[in-house]
Each structure stands twice: as C-alpha cells, then as structure tokens.
Amino acid sequence: MLLPDLGEIHDQYLALALLARASDGLGGKLLLRVGFDADGISVLIAAALAGAAVLCIDPEPELLREGLRHGLCDFLVADLSEALRILKNEIRQRRAVLVCVAADPEVLLKEMGERGVQPDLLSAESSTPYATAILRERGAIPFPAPDADPTAERIEWSVASDPARAMPGLARIASAALDEQRRDTPPRRVWLADSPRWLGRSWAGRQCVRMTPSEAEVFIRNARAEFPAVSLVRNLRQA
C-alpha cells in the first residue's frame, strides 16, 4: 500500500477545512471517493478530520483490508446496502466515519444513481468520468485541491521513543505557538489535536503543521527545551 506524504494530508485538510467553514461545516455531509490509492487515502483522512462521512470504492479487497489493518478506515463492507446502513446512522448524528466498499466502481456508481444516493462532495479517479459527471450535475461539489499558504513553512517533527507521551506534548506546544489572529489557526489546532485518531499507526511518532516563521521560532525553541530528543525539520515550503 502506497501512503501519501503526511504534509500532503495536512495541506489537503486545511483546504477542506476552510471550505467547510464557509458552508457551515461538513458534519452530516457525504463524500464519495473512487480509488484507495495514495491520493485517495489523503482525501479520506482529510475529509473525516473535517467532519464528513466518507464512502470509498475500490475494486481491490486486499488493498482495502490492508487499509483497515492500518487504521485508515473504520469499516470494510461488500456492498452498497451494508455501507448505507452505517453511513445513514453516522450522517444523521453528524459524525465522521470512513466506510470502504470492495466493488467495481462503475457498477456501484450505477447502483448509487438508481437508488438515489447523492454525495455532497466528490473525489474520483479519471477512469469513472461519465458516472461521476452525473453526480456533479446533480450537485456534488468537487473535492478542493490543496492550496498551501506560501508565507508558511511546513514544520515536521518525529520522536524515536515513547511517542505516546511525547507527541501529545509536542502538539500542545505547537498549538500554543499559533497566531490567534490567523483564520487558519482553528483548523490547524484541530489538525494537531484530532489527526492522530485518523492517521492510525502509519504515522505514529510523526507530525507536521504549517507555521509562519515567527510561529516556527517559538515552537522550535519550546519543543527543544521540553523534548530535547525531538527531530525537527523546517523550510519545506510548497506554494
């Protein structure tokens, strides 16, 4: 299973979180993703962290089982009916959930159309253009592309031992360093607090966040003072 870069997931989440703020959040909304590849995993985690219920379709059951073992989805089911039973309950309660279906995308998309299942957001492979075009015509919004702030650096950190103690402490220090006046500070703090639940075991002991140079200076100074063994990398700019 090919995993996305952690920073790509972070930037994808920030783009979606800012969209969510303009549309009263993503709680109770359904995202459809076709393809459990690296890009798909990035989309799934970002969407769930932003509060959406997510349905992912991929024809390779072993790939999806591997994702389930790594904690990258909550449920793996065999058909649309089983997926909808889970999704309807979570959507009604405005809770995030990741549901994967091992099925032929064209067949399942056709069944969704016949049963009137309409996603609010759409992220799909180019191999399903006709079916996904219909969903867009019916109102599905394309998943936003990452739009990194060119004034911010991506600061990455990791620890080699005792991540259960060190990582929450480093997240607290990072959150405290963020500028209260920036509009992306609330979603950046959500990322720091909640992303470990959705990232699963694949990124244990690793984290990142975009910071302005002044935020980064404060964070790095305080992080090294409290956790001398932390490994820090900065200046990973991506426009």
Protein Blocks (a to p, Z undefined) as FASTA:
>chain_A
ZZddfklmmmmmmmmmmmmmmngpjehiacddehjafklmmmmmmmmmnopacddddfbl
klmmmmmmnopafbdcfbfklmmmmmmmmmmnopacdddddddfklmmmmmmmnopacfb
dcddfklmmmmmmmmmnopacdddddddfkbccdddddfbhkllmmmmmmmmmmmmpcfk
bmklmmmmmmmmmmmmmnommlgoiacddddfklmmmmmmmmmmmmmmbccdehiacZZ
